[in-house]
């Protein structure tokens, strides 16, 4: 299995969760537009005031999505199997 990268958008403050959820909708719309709707997106609550929206991409495709979507950061996903 190829290495994967989690592209991450950070949202902070009292409206972090609804903002991250809304951003996830935009990510899903982008994936549908580009015929990549099988890719995984999600929202993770770090704490009450910090929520992230994310999208998981193959490492080889990371630059394409990074340049198009401008995530705040990325994280290598390591397999445990």
C-alpha positions as CSV (number, residue, x, y, z in Angstrom):
1,X,0.0,0.0,0.0
2,X,1.3,3.4,-1.0
3,X,1.9,5.9,1.8
4,X,-0.9,8.3,2.5
5,X,-1.0,11.9,3.6
6,X,-3.7,13.6,5.7
7,X,-4.2,17.1,4.4
8,X,-5.5,19.2,7.4
9,X,-7.3,22.5,7.7
10,X,-7.4,23.9,11.3
11,X,-10.3,25.8,12.7
12,X,-10.3,27.4,16.1
13,X,-12.7,29.3,18.3
14,X,-16.3,28.9,19.4
15,X,-17.5,28.2,15.8
16,X,-14.7,25.8,14.9
17,X,-16.9,22.7,14.6
18,X,-19.6,24.1,12.3
19,X,-16.9,25.8,10.2
20,X,-14.9,22.6,9.9
21,X,-18.0,20.7,8.9
22,X,-18.8,23.3,6.3
23,X,-15.3,23.1,4.9
24,X,-15.7,19.3,4.7
25,X,-18.7,19.9,2.4
26,X,-16.5,22.0,0.1
27,X,-13.9,19.2,0.0
28,X,-16.5,16.7,-0.9
29,X,-17.8,19.0,-3.6
30,X,-14.3,19.4,-5.0
31,X,-13.8,15.6,-5.0
32,X,-17.1,15.1,-6.9
33,X,-16.2,17.8,-9.4
34,X,-12.9,16.0,-10.1
35,X,-14.3,12.5,-10.1
36,X,-12.5,11.5,-7.0
37,X,-15.5,11.1,-4.7
38,X,-14.1,7.8,-3.2
39,X,-11.4,9.7,-1.3
40,X,-11.9,10.0,2.4
41,X,-12.7,13.3,4.2
42,X,-13.7,14.0,7.7
43,X,-13.8,16.2,10.7
44,X,-12.0,15.6,14.0
45,X,-12.5,17.5,17.2
46,X,-9.2,18.1,18.9
47,X,-10.8,20.0,21.8
48,X,-13.7,22.4,22.4
49,X,-11.9,25.2,20.5
50,X,-9.9,23.3,17.9
51,X,-11.5,21.2,15.1
52,X,-9.9,20.0,11.9
53,X,-11.3,19.1,8.5
54,X,-9.1,16.6,6.6
55,X,-8.8,14.7,3.4
56,X,-6.6,11.7,2.9
57,X,-4.6,11.4,-0.4
58,X,-1.9,9.1,-1.8
59,X,1.6,10.5,-1.2
60,X,2.3,10.6,-5.0
61,X,-0.8,12.9,-5.5
62,X,-0.2,15.1,-2.5
63,X,1.3,18.1,-4.4
64,X,-1.6,18.2,-6.8
65,X,-4.1,18.5,-4.0
66,X,-1.9,20.7,-1.8
67,X,-1.5,23.3,-4.6
68,X,-5.2,23.2,-5.5
69,X,-6.7,23.2,-1.9
70,X,-4.1,25.0,0.2
71,X,-4.3,22.9,3.4
72,X,-2.8,24.4,6.6
73,X,-0.6,21.3,7.1
74,X,-0.2,17.7,6.3
75,X,0.5,14.5,8.3
76,X,2.0,11.2,7.1
77,X,-0.3,8.3,7.8
78,X,1.6,5.2,8.9
79,X,0.1,1.7,8.5
80,X,0.0,-0.5,11.6
81,X,-0.5,-3.7,9.6
